[in-house]
Amino acid sequence: MHTASILFYIKDSLDDITIKMVDEKLRTVPGVIAPWFNPERDHLLFVYFNPEKTRASVLLNKVRKFGLDAKIIDF
C-alpha cells in the first residue's frame, strides 16, 4: 500500500464539535487512514491516506462541505 499525507489550512475558527464532525466524516472516505487536527494549531488538519483509493481533491471537497474555507498547503 502506497501512503501519502496532506496538510490543510482552515481559515475558519473551529469549535470542538466541528473538529469532531470533520474528523468523523473524513474517516468514512475509502483510503483515509488517519485525519487529525493539531491541538495547538487547530487551523491545521493533517490527513494520512492511500492515494490509490482517494485523491487530495476529494478530501478537500469533504472538508469544504462543512462550509469551511480550506486550502491545501502541503501535499
Secondary structure, 3 states (H helix, E strand, C coil): CCCEEEEEEECCCCCHHHHHHHHHHHHCCCCEEEEEEECCEEEEEEEEECCCCCCHHHHHHHHHCCCCCEEEEEC
